[in-house]
């Protein structure tokens, strides 16, 4: 029986287009070129951060993120960055009596911004706060600890094969891949996703009926 549903952030709850565009602008690369290289890195199953190395070898993402903040061009998460189905689906899950969490690979600053949106969720945290990131098993152990229910009673929802679906399933959680954003579309029919995803969905609004059933 499902007792908790925990969500990834980027391209699950948030449309990352503006943030990736801001990075392209910051390093002086056209958004089209940047997104194309990002796609190639993604398709190869590599870490997104490697994208920067093609344009600036030795690029230090942490340092450059701070420079962006200092320049007044830092992270922003606003209501219009949320996908349209986010609030309705999270609220519907809570209405079913389920524990709802939001935990992804984001900075500590992103956690503050997410909390500022006052989502219908019982818990919001990020890897930057925890000091451990997906796909590490310890990340999912922390998820289990936060929910305070058995792993098999938790559904982890994300768009990424290697960071979300495969490691969450290995940690004993149930999983749902959402088919949106570059990763969700790329891997929706991947054999590993088909093996490890309990559900592949097109909208978060599908979740309440699925988990209730």
PyMOL commands that set and color helices and strands:
alter all, ss='L'
color gray80, all
select helices_A, chain A and resi 17-27+31-43+48-55+61-70+79-81+86-95+108-116+127-130+137-147+151-153+161-170+181-187+191-196+204-212
alter helices_A, ss='H'
color red, helices_A
select strands_A, chain A and resi 4-7+99-104+123-126+154-158+174-178+199-201
alter strands_A, ss='S'
color yellow, strands_A
deselect
rebuild
show_as cartoon
